[in-house]
Amino acid sequence: MDPTPNSTTCVVCGTGLVKNGRHPSGTQRWRCPACGASSVRRRPDVTRWEQLRKFVTWVTGKHTQAELDGTATGRSFRRQI
């Protein structure tokens, strides 16, 4: 079985997934009715777009890396970029 990250089948048992509420970040949560495994779909294109937006904001703006990242040092910002 090919476990694709955006599949609507369970990667554990292959059964179709059903919607199961929302993750605290707002993404749809999915649950397998057969084995009970839970997952969320990943969107790498959305993640990369947000990272690019943050980088361009930092390069063209007056904010520090720490201010854009919301941390004291900005290390997370540098690791993501």
PDB file of N, CA, C and O in Angstrom:
ATOM      1  N   MET A   1       0.840  -1.184   0.000  1.00  0.00           N
ATOM      2  CA  MET A   1       0.000   0.000   0.000  1.00  0.00           C
ATOM      3  C   MET A   1       0.877   1.236   0.000  1.00  0.00           C
ATOM      4  O   MET A   1       1.884   1.274   0.707  1.00  0.00           O
ATOM      5  N   ASP A   2       0.520   2.244  -0.774  1.00  0.00           N
ATOM      6  CA  ASP A   2       1.280   3.483  -0.888  1.00  0.00           C
ATOM      7  C   ASP A   2       0.725   4.509   0.086  1.00  0.00           C
ATOM      8  O   ASP A   2      -0.352   5.052  -0.160  1.00  0.00           O
ATOM      9  N   PRO A   3       1.427   4.800   1.198  1.00  0.00           N
ATOM     10  CA  PRO A   3       0.893   5.756   2.181  1.00  0.00           C
ATOM     11  C   PRO A   3       1.144   7.200   1.760  1.00  0.00           C
ATOM     12  O   PRO A   3       2.168   7.780   2.123  1.00  0.00           O
ATOM     13  N   THR A   4       0.229   7.783   1.004  1.00  0.00           N
ATOM     14  CA  THR A   4       0.365   9.174   0.598  1.00  0.00           C
ATOM     15  C   THR A   4      -0.172  10.080   1.692  1.00  0.00           C
ATOM     16  O   THR A   4      -1.173   9.742   2.324  1.00  0.00           O
ATOM     17  N   PRO A   5       0.465  11.228   1.935  1.00  0.00           N
ATOM     18  CA  PRO A   5       0.054  12.091   3.044  1.00  0.00           C
ATOM     19  C   PRO A   5      -1.319  12.726   2.876  1.00  0.00           C
ATOM     20  O   PRO A   5      -1.947  13.067   3.878  1.00  0.00           O
ATOM     21  N   ASN A   6      -1.815  12.900   1.647  1.00  0.00           N
ATOM     22  CA  ASN A   6      -3.111  13.534   1.443  1.00  0.00           C
ATOM     23  C   ASN A   6      -4.183  12.520   1.055  1.00  0.00           C
ATOM     24  O   ASN A   6      -5.195  12.891   0.460  1.00  0.00           O
ATOM     25  N   SER A   7      -3.978  11.269   1.376  1.00  0.00           N
ATOM     26  CA  SER A   7      -4.927  10.224   1.062  1.00  0.00           C
ATOM     27  C   SER A   7      -6.073  10.238   2.069  1.00  0.00           C
ATOM     28  O   SER A   7      -5.909  10.670   3.210  1.00  0.00           O
ATOM     29  N   THR A   8      -7.238   9.756   1.627  1.00  0.00           N
ATOM     30  CA  THR A   8      -8.361   9.659   2.551  1.00  0.00           C
ATOM     31  C   THR A   8      -8.521   8.229   3.037  1.00  0.00           C
ATOM     32  O   THR A   8      -9.601   7.832   3.474  1.00  0.00           O
ATOM     33  N   THR A   9      -7.438   7.452   2.961  1.00  0.00           N
ATOM     34  CA  THR A   9      -7.446   6.108   3.522  1.00  0.00           C
ATOM     35  C   THR A   9      -6.411   6.036   4.636  1.00  0.00           C
ATOM     36  O   THR A   9      -5.414   6.759   4.629  1.00  0.00           O
ATOM     37  N   CYS A  10      -6.664   5.159   5.582  1.00  0.00           N
ATOM     38  CA  CYS A  10      -5.795   4.999   6.746  1.00  0.00           C
ATOM     39  C   CYS A  10      -4.453   4.402   6.316  1.00  0.00           C
ATOM     40  O   CYS A  10      -4.425   3.444   5.543  1.00  0.00           O
ATOM     41  N   VAL A  11      -3.352   4.953   6.804  1.00  0.00           N
ATOM     42  CA  VAL A  11      -2.034   4.420   6.478  1.00  0.00           C
ATOM     43  C   VAL A  11      -1.736   3.165   7.285  1.00  0.00           C
ATOM     44  O   VAL A  11      -0.801   2.436   6.952  1.00  0.00           O
ATOM     45  N   VAL A  12      -2.506   2.891   8.342  1.00  0.00           N
ATOM     46  CA  VAL A  12      -2.291   1.706   9.175  1.00  0.00           C
ATOM     47  C   VAL A  12      -3.028   0.498   8.602  1.00  0.00           C
ATOM     48  O   VAL A  12      -2.436  -0.563   8.401  1.00  0.00           O
ATOM     49  N   CYS A  13      -4.349   0.672   8.337  1.00  0.00           N
ATOM     50  CA  CYS A  13      -5.150  -0.493   7.925  1.00  0.00           C
ATOM     51  C   CYS A  13      -5.767  -0.362   6.538  1.00  0.00           C
ATOM     52  O   CYS A  13      -6.287  -1.348   6.016  1.00  0.00           O
ATOM     53  N   GLY A  14      -5.731   0.814   5.922  1.00  0.00           N
ATOM     54  CA  GLY A  14      -6.263   0.986   4.580  1.00  0.00           C
ATOM     55  C   GLY A  14      -7.743   1.301   4.503  1.00  0.00           C
ATOM     56  O   GLY A  14      -8.278   1.403   3.399  1.00  0.00           O
ATOM     57  N   THR A  15      -8.427   1.459   5.622  1.00  0.00           N
ATOM     58  CA  THR A  15      -9.849   1.781   5.660  1.00  0.00           C
ATOM     59  C   THR A  15     -10.044   3.271   5.364  1.00  0.00           C
ATOM     60  O   THR A  15      -9.159   4.080   5.643  1.00  0.00           O
ATOM     61  N   GLY A  16     -11.190   3.631   4.804  1.00  0.00           N
ATOM     62  CA  GLY A  16     -11.488   5.028   4.523  1.00  0.00           C
ATOM     63  C   GLY A  16     -11.607   5.847   5.803  1.00  0.00           C
ATOM     64  O   GLY A  16     -12.154   5.373   6.799  1.00  0.00           O
ATOM     65  N   LEU A  17     -11.093   7.076   5.776  1.00  0.00           N
ATOM     66  CA  LEU A  17     -11.118   7.958   6.939  1.00  0.00           C
ATOM     67  C   LEU A  17     -12.405   8.773   6.972  1.00  0.00           C
ATOM     68  O   LEU A  17     -13.022   9.014   5.934  1.00  0.00           O
ATOM     69  N   VAL A  18     -12.807   9.196   8.168  1.00  0.00           N
ATOM     70  CA  VAL A  18     -13.966  10.066   8.350  1.00  0.00           C
ATOM     71  C   VAL A  18     -13.521  11.330   9.086  1.00  0.00           C
ATOM     72  O   VAL A  18     -12.562  11.302   9.858  1.00  0.00           O
ATOM     73  N   LYS A  19     -14.213  12.417   8.844  1.00  0.00           N
ATOM     74  CA  LYS A  19     -13.873  13.669   9.508  1.00  0.00           C
ATOM     75  C   LYS A  19     -14.081  13.535  11.009  1.00  0.00           C
ATOM     76  O   LYS A  19     -15.011  12.871  11.468  1.00  0.00           O
ATOM     77  N   ASN A  20     -13.179  14.191  11.780  1.00  0.00           N
ATOM     78  CA  ASN A  20     -13.250  14.076  13.232  1.00  0.00           C
ATOM     79  C   ASN A  20     -12.851  15.395  13.887  1.00  0.00           C
ATOM     80  O   ASN A  20     -11.891  15.444  14.656  1.00  0.00           O
ATOM     81  N   GLY A  21     -13.578  16.450  13.585  1.00  0.00           N
ATOM     82  CA  GLY A  21     -13.320  17.739  14.219  1.00  0.00           C
ATOM     83  C   GLY A  21     -12.156  18.490  13.609  1.00  0.00           C
ATOM     84  O   GLY A  21     -11.727  18.212  12.489  1.00  0.00           O
ATOM     85  N   ARG A  22     -11.654  19.453  14.374  1.00  0.00           N
ATOM     86  CA  ARG A  22     -10.571  20.313  13.904  1.00  0.00           C
ATOM     87  C   ARG A  22      -9.414  20.273  14.882  1.00  0.00           C
ATOM     88  O   ARG A  22      -9.609  20.113  16.087  1.00  0.00           O
ATOM     89  N   HIS A  23      -8.213  20.419  14.357  1.00  0.00           N
ATOM     90  CA  HIS A  23      -7.000  20.538  15.149  1.00  0.00           C
ATOM     91  C   HIS A  23      -6.973  21.955  15.720  1.00  0.00           C
ATOM     92  O   HIS A  23      -7.589  22.844  15.132  1.00  0.00           O
ATOM     93  N   PRO A  24      -6.283  22.207  16.848  1.00  0.00           N
ATOM     94  CA  PRO A  24      -6.232  23.566  17.395  1.00  0.00           C
ATOM     95  C   PRO A  24      -5.707  24.614  16.399  1.00  0.00           C
ATOM     96  O   PRO A  24      -6.017  25.798  16.532  1.00  0.00           O
ATOM     97  N   SER A  25      -4.922  24.189  15.412  1.00  0.00           N
ATOM     98  CA  SER A  25      -4.419  25.130  14.412  1.00  0.00           C
ATOM     99  C   SER A  25      -5.453  25.427  13.336  1.00  0.00           C
ATOM    100  O   SER A  25      -5.241  26.310  12.505  1.00  0.00           O
ATOM    101  N   GLY A  26      -6.575  24.700  13.339  1.00  0.00           N
ATOM    102  CA  GLY A  26      -7.640  24.963  12.383  1.00  0.00           C
ATOM    103  C   GLY A  26      -7.724  23.959  11.250  1.00  0.00           C
ATOM    104  O   GLY A  26      -8.662  24.031  10.456  1.00  0.00           O
ATOM    105  N   THR A  27      -6.789  23.023  11.136  1.00  0.00           N
ATOM    106  CA  THR A  27      -6.832  22.038  10.065  1.00  0.00           C
ATOM    107  C   THR A  27      -7.816  20.923  10.399  1.00  0.00           C
ATOM    108  O   THR A  27      -8.069  20.623  11.566  1.00  0.00           O
ATOM    109  N   GLN A  28      -8.359  20.322   9.361  1.00  0.00           N
ATOM    110  CA  GLN A  28      -9.325  19.233   9.532  1.00  0.00           C
ATOM    111  C   GLN A  28      -8.626  18.000  10.095  1.00  0.00           C
ATOM    112  O   GLN A  28      -7.548  17.630   9.631  1.00  0.00           O
ATOM    113  N   ARG A  29      -9.228  17.371  11.081  1.00  0.00           N
ATOM    114  CA  ARG A  29      -8.706  16.139  11.668  1.00  0.00           C
ATOM    115  C   ARG A  29      -9.485  14.953  11.093  1.00  0.00           C
ATOM    116  O   ARG A  29     -10.700  15.039  10.915  1.00  0.00           O
ATOM    117  N   TRP A  30      -8.791  13.847  10.803  1.00  0.00           N
ATOM    118  CA  TRP A  30      -9.392  12.650  10.229  1.00  0.00           C
ATOM    119  C   TRP A  30      -9.161  11.472  11.162  1.00  0.00           C
ATOM    120  O   TRP A  30      -8.129  11.399  11.829  1.00  0.00           O
ATOM    121  N   ARG A  31     -10.127  10.540  11.214  1.00  0.00           N
ATOM    122  CA  ARG A  31     -10.028   9.373  12.089  1.00  0.00           C
ATOM    123  C   ARG A  31     -10.465   8.118  11.333  1.00  0.00           C
ATOM    124  O   ARG A  31     -11.401   8.146  10.533  1.00  0.00           O
ATOM    125  N   CYS A  32      -9.773   7.032  11.604  1.00  0.00           N
ATOM    126  CA  CYS A  32     -10.107   5.740  11.007  1.00  0.00           C
ATOM    127  C   CYS A  32     -11.133   5.047  11.896  1.00  0.00           C
ATOM    128  O   CYS A  32     -10.869   4.827  13.078  1.00  0.00           O
ATOM    129  N   PRO A  33     -12.308   4.695  11.349  1.00  0.00           N
ATOM    130  CA  PRO A  33     -13.320   4.032  12.177  1.00  0.00           C
ATOM    131  C   PRO A  33     -12.941   2.596  12.546  1.00  0.00           C
ATOM    132  O   PRO A  33     -13.471   2.053  13.515  1.00  0.00           O
ATOM    133  N   ALA A  34     -12.044   1.982  11.798  1.00  0.00           N
ATOM    134  CA  ALA A  34     -11.678   0.592  12.054  1.00  0.00           C
ATOM    135  C   ALA A  34     -10.632   0.466  13.161  1.00  0.00           C
ATOM    136  O   ALA A  34     -10.828  -0.275  14.125  1.00  0.00           O
ATOM    137  N   CYS A  35      -9.516   1.196  13.019  1.00  0.00           N
ATOM    138  CA  CYS A  35      -8.427   1.024  13.994  1.00  0.00           C
ATOM    139  C   CYS A  35      -8.289   2.193  14.963  1.00  0.00           C
ATOM    140  O   CYS A  35      -7.568   2.079  15.955  1.00  0.00           O
ATOM    141  N   GLY A  36      -8.964   3.318  14.700  1.00  0.00           N
ATOM    142  CA  GLY A  36      -8.928   4.453  15.616  1.00  0.00           C
ATOM    143  C   GLY A  36      -7.766   5.400  15.421  1.00  0.00           C
ATOM    144  O   GLY A  36      -7.611   6.344  16.196  1.00  0.00           O
ATOM    145  N   ALA A  37      -6.929   5.173  14.392  1.00  0.00           N
ATOM    146  CA  ALA A  37      -5.798   6.066  14.136  1.00  0.00           C
ATOM    147  C   ALA A  37      -6.310   7.448  13.714  1.00  0.00           C
ATOM    148  O   ALA A  37      -7.330   7.555  13.033  1.00  0.00           O
ATOM    149  N   SER A  38      -5.608   8.485  14.115  1.00  0.00           N
ATOM    150  CA  SER A  38      -6.002   9.848  13.823  1.00  0.00           C
ATOM    151  C   SER A  38      -4.887  10.540  13.052  1.00  0.00           C
ATOM    152  O   SER A  38      -3.709  10.268  13.285  1.00  0.00           O
ATOM    153  N   SER A  39      -5.253  11.439  12.131  1.00  0.00           N
ATOM    154  CA  SER A  39      -4.238  12.150  11.351  1.00  0.00           C
ATOM    155  C   SER A  39      -4.806  13.460  10.825  1.00  0.00           C
ATOM    156  O   SER A  39      -6.016  13.684  10.870  1.00  0.00           O
ATOM    157  N   VAL A  40      -3.933  14.316  10.331  1.00  0.00           N
ATOM    158  CA  VAL A  40      -4.306  15.544   9.641  1.00  0.00           C
ATOM    159  C   VAL A  40      -3.580  15.545   8.308  1.00  0.00           C
ATOM    160  O   VAL A  40      -2.491  14.982   8.193  1.00  0.00           O
ATOM    161  N   ARG A  41      -4.166  16.164   7.310  1.00  0.00           N
ATOM    162  CA  ARG A  41      -3.536  16.248   6.001  1.00  0.00           C
ATOM    163  C   ARG A  41      -2.501  17.362   6.023  1.00  0.00           C
ATOM    164  O   ARG A  41      -2.747  18.445   6.554  1.00  0.00           O
ATOM    165  N   ARG A  42      -1.361  17.088   5.449  1.00  0.00           N
ATOM    166  CA  ARG A  42      -0.298  18.085   5.375  1.00  0.00           C
ATOM    167  C   ARG A  42      -0.367  18.804   4.036  1.00  0.00           C
ATOM    168  O   ARG A  42      -0.657  18.196   3.007  1.00  0.00           O
ATOM    169  N   ARG A  43      -0.098  20.106   4.061  1.00  0.00           N
ATOM    170  CA  ARG A  43      -0.083  20.901   2.844  1.00  0.00           C
ATOM    171  C   ARG A  43       1.273  21.577   2.713  1.00  0.00           C
ATOM    172  O   ARG A  43       1.426  22.723   3.134  1.00  0.00           O
ATOM    173  N   PRO A  44       2.270  20.890   2.135  1.00  0.00           N
ATOM    174  CA  PRO A  44       3.596  21.485   2.029  1.00  0.00           C
ATOM    175  C   PRO A  44       3.620  22.750   1.181  1.00  0.00           C
ATOM    176  O   PRO A  44       4.457  23.624   1.407  1.00  0.00           O
ATOM    177  N   ASP A  45       2.712  22.865   0.204  1.00  0.00           N
ATOM    178  CA  ASP A  45       2.690  24.065  -0.617  1.00  0.00           C
ATOM    179  C   ASP A  45       2.282  25.283   0.209  1.00  0.00           C
ATOM    180  O   ASP A  45       2.835  26.366   0.017  1.00  0.00           O
ATOM    181  N   VAL A  46       1.327  25.125   1.120  1.00  0.00           N
ATOM    182  CA  VAL A  46       0.887  26.228   1.964  1.00  0.00           C
ATOM    183  C   VAL A  46       1.998  26.602   2.953  1.00  0.00           C
ATOM    184  O   VAL A  46       2.235  27.783   3.210  1.00  0.00           O
ATOM    185  N   THR A  47       2.672  25.597   3.501  1.00  0.00           N
ATOM    186  CA  THR A  47       3.758  25.840   4.443  1.00  0.00           C
ATOM    187  C   THR A  47       4.881  26.616   3.776  1.00  0.00           C
ATOM    188  O   THR A  47       5.368  27.594   4.342  1.00  0.00           O
ATOM    189  N   ARG A  48       5.301  26.206   2.595  1.00  0.00           N
ATOM    190  CA  ARG A  48       6.391  26.883   1.880  1.00  0.00           C
ATOM    191  C   ARG A  48       5.996  28.303   1.501  1.00  0.00           C
ATOM    192  O   ARG A  48       6.822  29.214   1.551  1.00  0.00           O
ATOM    193  N   TRP A  49       4.734  28.496   1.122  1.00  0.00           N
ATOM    194  CA  TRP A  49       4.265  29.842   0.770  1.00  0.00           C
ATOM    195  C   TRP A  49       4.348  30.771   1.990  1.00  0.00           C
ATOM    196  O   TRP A  49       4.761  31.923   1.861  1.00  0.00           O
ATOM    197  N   GLU A  50       3.962  30.282   3.156  1.00  0.00           N
ATOM    198  CA  GLU A  50       4.015  31.092   4.373  1.00  0.00           C
ATOM    199  C   GLU A  50       5.457  31.397   4.761  1.00  0.00           C
ATOM    200  O   GLU A  50       5.750  32.501   5.218  1.00  0.00           O
ATOM    201  N   GLN A  51       6.361  30.436   4.586  1.00  0.00           N
ATOM    202  CA  GLN A  51       7.772  30.677   4.873  1.00  0.00           C
ATOM    203  C   GLN A  51       8.332  31.738   3.935  1.00  0.00           C
ATOM    204  O   GLN A  51       9.085  32.609   4.370  1.00  0.00           O
ATOM    205  N   LEU A  52       7.977  31.678   2.657  1.00  0.00           N
ATOM    206  CA  LEU A  52       8.422  32.689   1.696  1.00  0.00           C
ATOM    207  C   LEU A  52       7.880  34.063   2.061  1.00  0.00           C
ATOM    208  O   LEU A  52       8.598  35.060   1.986  1.00  0.00           O
ATOM    209  N   ARG A  53       6.594  34.114   2.463  1.00  0.00           N
ATOM    210  CA  ARG A  53       5.987  35.394   2.848  1.00  0.00           C
ATOM    211  C   ARG A  53       6.713  36.009   4.048  1.00  0.00           C
ATOM    212  O   ARG A  53       6.975  37.211   4.069  1.00  0.00           O
ATOM    213  N   LYS A  54       7.041  35.174   5.053  1.00  0.00           N
ATOM    214  CA  LYS A  54       7.767  35.672   6.216  1.00  0.00           C
ATOM    215  C   LYS A  54       9.150  36.177   5.839  1.00  0.00           C
ATOM    216  O   LYS A  54       9.592  37.211   6.339  1.00  0.00           O
ATOM    217  N   PHE A  55       9.837  35.452   4.957  1.00  0.00           N
ATOM    218  CA  PHE A  55      11.173  35.848   4.543  1.00  0.00           C
ATOM    219  C   PHE A  55      11.143  37.187   3.806  1.00  0.00           C
ATOM    220  O   PHE A  55      11.954  38.068   4.089  1.00  0.00           O
ATOM    221  N   VAL A  56      10.222  37.340   2.875  1.00  0.00           N
ATOM    222  CA  VAL A  56      10.125  38.587   2.119  1.00  0.00           C
ATOM    223  C   VAL A  56       9.759  39.741   3.051  1.00  0.00           C
ATOM    224  O   VAL A  56      10.272  40.849   2.895  1.00  0.00           O
ATOM    225  N   THR A  57       8.879  39.490   4.014  1.00  0.00           N
ATOM    226  CA  THR A  57       8.522  40.515   4.998  1.00  0.00           C
ATOM    227  C   THR A  57       9.748  40.938   5.789  1.00  0.00           C
ATOM    228  O   THR A  57       9.941  42.126   6.046  1.00  0.00           O
ATOM    229  N   TRP A  58      10.578  39.975   6.179  1.00  0.00           N
ATOM    230  CA  TRP A  58      11.780  40.281   6.949  1.00  0.00           C
ATOM    231  C   TRP A  58      12.798  41.050   6.104  1.00  0.00           C
ATOM    232  O   TRP A  58      13.376  42.027   6.579  1.00  0.00           O
ATOM    233  N   VAL A  59      13.023  40.622   4.860  1.00  0.00           N
ATOM    234  CA  VAL A  59      14.024  41.261   4.001  1.00  0.00           C
ATOM    235  C   VAL A  59      13.622  42.685   3.651  1.00  0.00           C
ATOM    236  O   VAL A  59      14.468  43.580   3.649  1.00  0.00           O
ATOM    237  N   THR A  60      12.360  42.910   3.360  1.00  0.00           N
ATOM    238  CA  THR A  60      11.924  44.229   2.911  1.00  0.00           C
ATOM    239  C   THR A  60      11.431  45.132   4.040  1.00  0.00           C
ATOM    240  O   THR A  60      11.186  46.318   3.822  1.00  0.00           O
ATOM    241  N   GLY A  61      11.285  44.582   5.234  1.00  0.00           N
ATOM    242  CA  GLY A  61      10.728  45.364   6.332  1.00  0.00           C
ATOM    243  C   GLY A  61      11.750  45.793   7.360  1.00  0.00           C
ATOM    244  O   GLY A  61      12.956  45.661   7.154  1.00  0.00           O
ATOM    245  N   LYS A  62      11.255  46.304   8.465  1.00  0.00           N
ATOM    246  CA  LYS A  62      12.109  46.805   9.538  1.00  0.00           C
ATOM    247  C   LYS A  62      12.080  45.898  10.769  1.00  0.00           C
ATOM    248  O   LYS A  62      12.695  46.216  11.787  1.00  0.00           O
ATOM    249  N   HIS A  63      11.373  44.776  10.682  1.00  0.00           N
ATOM    250  CA  HIS A  63      11.258  43.875  11.821  1.00  0.00           C
ATOM    251  C   HIS A  63      12.470  42.966  11.919  1.00  0.00           C
ATOM    252  O   HIS A  63      13.086  42.623  10.909  1.00  0.00           O
ATOM    253  N   THR A  64      12.808  42.577  13.144  1.00  0.00           N
ATOM    254  CA  THR A  64      13.886  41.615  13.345  1.00  0.00           C
ATOM    255  C   THR A  64      13.334  40.205  13.172  1.00  0.00           C
ATOM    256  O   THR A  64      12.121  40.000  13.135  1.00  0.00           O
ATOM    257  N   GLN A  65      14.234  39.244  13.069  1.00  0.00           N
ATOM    258  CA  GLN A  65      13.819  37.851  12.953  1.00  0.00           C
ATOM    259  C   GLN A  65      13.032  37.419  14.186  1.00  0.00           C
ATOM    260  O   GLN A  65      12.040  36.699  14.071  1.00  0.00           O
ATOM    261  N   ALA A  66      13.468  37.852  15.349  1.00  0.00           N
ATOM    262  CA  ALA A  66      12.786  37.492  16.590  1.00  0.00           C
ATOM    263  C   ALA A  66      11.366  38.062  16.626  1.00  0.00           C
ATOM    264  O   ALA A  66      10.458  37.395  17.122  1.00  0.00           O
ATOM    265  N   GLU A  67      11.153  39.262  16.120  1.00  0.00           N
ATOM    266  CA  GLU A  67       9.820  39.857  16.108  1.00  0.00           C
ATOM    267  C   GLU A  67       8.884  39.105  15.166  1.00  0.00           C
ATOM    268  O   GLU A  67       7.708  38.922  15.481  1.00  0.00           O
ATOM    269  N   LEU A  68       9.384  38.674  14.034  1.00  0.00           N
ATOM    270  CA  LEU A  68       8.551  37.928  13.091  1.00  0.00           C
ATOM    271  C   LEU A  68       8.233  36.532  13.590  1.00  0.00           C
ATOM    272  O   LEU A  68       7.160  35.996  13.313  1.00  0.00           O
ATOM    273  N   ASP A  69       9.168  35.942  14.329  1.00  0.00           N
ATOM    274  CA  ASP A  69       8.985  34.580  14.820  1.00  0.00           C
ATOM    275  C   ASP A  69       8.202  34.545  16.122  1.00  0.00           C
ATOM    276  O   ASP A  69       7.571  33.535  16.434  1.00  0.00           O
ATOM    277  N   GLY A  70       8.231  35.606  16.871  1.00  0.00           N
ATOM    278  CA  GLY A  70       7.534  35.642  18.149  1.00  0.00           C
ATOM    279  C   GLY A  70       8.341  35.050  19.291  1.00  0.00           C
ATOM    280  O   GLY A  70       7.791  34.772  20.358  1.00  0.00           O
ATOM    281  N   THR A  71       9.643  34.852  19.082  1.00  0.00           N
ATOM    282  CA  THR A  71      10.510  34.321  20.132  1.00  0.00           C
ATOM    283  C   THR A  71      11.512  35.384  20.546  1.00  0.00           C
ATOM    284  O   THR A  71      11.538  36.476  19.980  1.00  0.00           O
ATOM    285  N   ALA A  72      12.333  35.064  21.532  1.00  0.00           N
ATOM    286  CA  ALA A  72      13.313  36.019  22.021  1.00  0.00           C
ATOM    287  C   ALA A  72      14.541  36.106  21.124  1.00  0.00           C
ATOM    288  O   ALA A  72      15.176  37.159  21.050  1.00  0.00           O
ATOM    289  N   THR A  73      14.886  35.016  20.439  1.00  0.00           N
ATOM    290  CA  THR A  73      16.132  35.002  19.680  1.00  0.00           C
ATOM    291  C   THR A  73      15.958  34.977  18.173  1.00  0.00           C
ATOM    292  O   THR A  73      16.851  35.435  17.461  1.00  0.00           O
ATOM    293  N   GLY A  74      14.851  34.465  17.653  1.00  0.00           N
ATOM    294  CA  GLY A  74      14.659  34.356  16.218  1.00  0.00           C
ATOM    295  C   GLY A  74      15.284  33.099  15.636  1.00  0.00           C
ATOM    296  O   GLY A  74      15.349  32.950  14.416  1.00  0.00           O
ATOM    297  N   ARG A  75      15.744  32.195  16.490  1.00  0.00           N
ATOM    298  CA  ARG A  75      16.399  30.975  16.004  1.00  0.00           C
ATOM    299  C   ARG A  75      15.437  30.103  15.198  1.00  0.00           C
ATOM    300  O   ARG A  75      15.845  29.494  14.209  1.00  0.00           O
ATOM    301  N   SER A  76      14.191  30.034  15.596  1.00  0.00           N
ATOM    302  CA  SER A  76      13.198  29.240  14.856  1.00  0.00           C
ATOM    303  C   SER A  76      13.012  29.802  13.452  1.00  0.00           C
ATOM    304  O   SER A  76      12.861  29.049  12.489  1.00  0.00           O
ATOM    305  N   PHE A  77      13.023  31.115  13.341  1.00  0.00           N
ATOM    306  CA  PHE A  77      12.878  31.756  12.020  1.00  0.00           C
ATOM    307  C   PHE A  77      14.034  31.341  11.118  1.00  0.00           C
ATOM    308  O   PHE A  77      13.811  30.976   9.964  1.00  0.00           O
ATOM    309  N   ARG A  78      15.253  31.390  11.620  1.00  0.00           N
ATOM    310  CA  ARG A  78      16.419  31.022  10.813  1.00  0.00           C
ATOM    311  C   ARG A  78      16.398  29.540  10.456  1.00  0.00           C
ATOM    312  O   ARG A  78      16.808  29.175   9.354  1.00  0.00           O
ATOM    313  N   ARG A  79      15.936  28.688  11.344  1.00  0.00           N
ATOM    314  CA  ARG A  79      15.875  27.253  11.073  1.00  0.00           C
ATOM    315  C   ARG A  79      14.850  26.959   9.972  1.00  0.00           C
ATOM    316  O   ARG A  79      15.093  26.112   9.112  1.00  0.00           O
ATOM    317  N   GLN A  80      13.723  27.644   9.994  1.00  0.00           N
ATOM    318  CA  GLN A  80      12.693  27.401   8.976  1.00  0.00           C
ATOM    319  C   GLN A  80      13.096  27.940   7.612  1.00  0.00           C
ATOM    320  O   GLN A  80      12.797  27.341   6.579  1.00  0.00           O
ATOM    321  N   ILE A  81      13.773  29.068   7.624  1.00  0.00           N
ATOM    322  CA  ILE A  81      14.163  29.695   6.364  1.00  0.00           C
ATOM    323  C   ILE A  81      15.446  29.070   5.875  1.00  0.00           C
ATOM    324  O   ILE A  81      15.956  29.453   4.822  1.00  0.00           O
TER     325      ILE A  81
END
